[in-house]
Amino acid sequence: MEISLQNIGRRFNRDWIFKGIDYRFEQGNSYAILGPNGSGKSTLVQIIAASLSPSEGTITHQYQGKKVEAEEVFRLLSFASPYLELLEDFTLNELIDFHFNFKQFISGFDKNQVIELLGFEKYRDRLIKNYSSGMKQRVKLALAFSSKSPLLLLDEPTANLDNQGVDWYLNLIERFAADRLTIICSNQEHEYSFCKQQLNIVDYKS
Ligand SMILES: Nc1ncnc2c1ncn2[C@@H]1O[C@H](COP(=O)(O)OP(=O)(O)OP(=O)(O)O)[C@@H](O)[C@H]1O
């Protein structure tokens, strides 16, 4: 998957959040979108996911050499964010079944392997609402990484994770991100230090 941004800007009412972003994201690479709180990282990720339009400029998505229309982009992406709510009245078992009604497993994976990846065999019948915040974040990451999608968008991937959880996340990156286009929104170095390409929103303030 390739994504091109040409002179992208976004404002809310009269306030420009960023302006003039020219950038190209390419499959097989990991990118970090950096900037302090409130700088516009999540806004840019929503534009990349085609769930929000830019106020100016053009964004183009391509997959296997073909243009992808904005309304089709969601089929090609996996997204994990601390702000994304899980369906809390489901057990883990039910949640995985539900999620994979809409997504395909990565090759060689099934429900049991997702649970094994999480190390949550003991908790598979526990309601998600009774999981801790760190456990919920692990579930979000496991669902995103084990779904077949060329585009992986991770907003603050280690939010609520302890040191062991951070190591677990870095292992997921090594195992499951290599062939994809991975974009990480962050202001914590340990979650993006492996990204060779870094886009700092602060460079695009008007
Ligand atoms: N729908 C909206 N209407 C008005 N302003 C908005 C809207 N969405 C975001 N903003 C503003 O845009 C700015 C950028 O917000 P955004 O959430 O993209 O920042 P961020 O870099 O992801 O922040 P954080 O690191 O705190 O998550 C903020 O000032 C925010 O208040």
The ligand as an SDF file (V2000), in Angstrom:
LIG
                    3D

 31 33  0  0  0  0  0  0  0  0999 V2000
  -13.5760   17.7490   15.7860 N   0  0  0  0  0  0  0  0  0  0  0  0
  -12.8060   18.7370   16.2440 C   0  0  0  0  0  0  0  0  0  0  0  0
  -13.2690   19.9930   16.3480 N   0  0  0  0  0  0  0  0  0  0  0  0
  -12.4940   21.0140   16.8040 C   0  0  0  0  0  0  0  0  0  0  0  0
  -11.1950   20.8450   17.1500 N   0  0  0  0  0  0  0  0  0  0  0  0
  -10.6700   19.6130   17.0660 C   0  0  0  0  0  0  0  0  0  0  0  0
  -11.4390   18.4980   16.6170 C   0  0  0  0  0  0  0  0  0  0  0  0
  -10.6280   17.3840   16.6300 N   0  0  0  0  0  0  0  0  0  0  0  0
   -9.4310   17.8090   17.0880 C   0  0  0  0  0  0  0  0  0  0  0  0
   -9.4530   19.1310   17.3420 N   0  0  0  0  0  0  0  0  0  0  0  0
   -8.3010   19.9500   17.8140 C   0  0  0  0  0  0  0  0  0  0  0  0
   -7.2280   19.7170   16.9450 O   0  0  0  0  0  0  0  0  0  0  0  0
   -5.9880   19.7240   17.6610 C   0  0  0  0  0  0  0  0  0  0  0  0
   -5.2230   18.4500   17.3530 C   0  0  0  0  0  0  0  0  0  0  0  0
   -5.8630   17.3360   18.0020 O   0  0  0  0  0  0  0  0  0  0  0  0
   -5.3170   15.8490   17.8580 P   0  0  0  0  0  0  0  0  0  0  0  0
   -6.2310   14.9930   18.6630 O   0  0  0  0  0  0  0  0  0  0  0  0
   -5.1380   15.5290   16.4260 O   0  0  0  0  0  0  0  0  0  0  0  0
   -3.8870   15.9830   18.5460 O   0  0  0  0  0  0  0  0  0  0  0  0
   -2.8510   14.8480   18.9900 P   0  0  0  0  0  0  0  0  0  0  0  0
   -1.5010   15.3230   18.5320 O   0  0  0  0  0  0  0  0  0  0  0  0
   -3.3000   13.5260   18.5230 O   0  0  0  0  0  0  0  0  0  0  0  0
   -2.9560   14.9470   20.5730 O   0  0  0  0  0  0  0  0  0  0  0  0
   -2.6330   13.8800   21.7560 P   0  0  0  0  0  0  0  0  0  0  0  0
   -1.1590   13.6130   21.7300 O   0  0  0  0  0  0  0  0  0  0  0  0
   -3.0380   14.6470   22.9900 O   0  0  0  0  0  0  0  0  0  0  0  0
   -3.4840   12.6730   21.5060 O   0  0  0  0  0  0  0  0  0  0  0  0
   -6.3550   19.9260   19.1210 C   0  0  0  0  0  0  0  0  0  0  0  0
   -6.2160   21.2900   19.4280 O   0  0  0  0  0  0  0  0  0  0  0  0
   -7.8090   19.5060   19.1900 C   0  0  0  0  0  0  0  0  0  0  0  0
   -8.4910   20.1910   20.2020 O   0  0  0  0  0  0  0  0  0  0  0  0
  1  2  1  0
  2  3  1  0
  2  7  2  0
  3  4  2  0
  4  5  1  0
  5  6  2  0
  6  7  1  0
  6 10  1  0
  7  8  1  0
  8  9  2  0
  9 10  1  0
 10 11  1  0
 11 12  1  0
 11 30  1  0
 12 13  1  0
 13 14  1  0
 13 28  1  0
 14 15  1  0
 15 16  1  0
 16 17  2  0
 16 18  1  0
 16 19  1  0
 19 20  1  0
 20 21  2  0
 20 22  1  0
 20 23  1  0
 23 24  1  0
 24 25  2  0
 24 26  1  0
 24 27  1  0
 28 29  1  0
 28 30  1  0
 30 31  1  0
M  END
$$$$
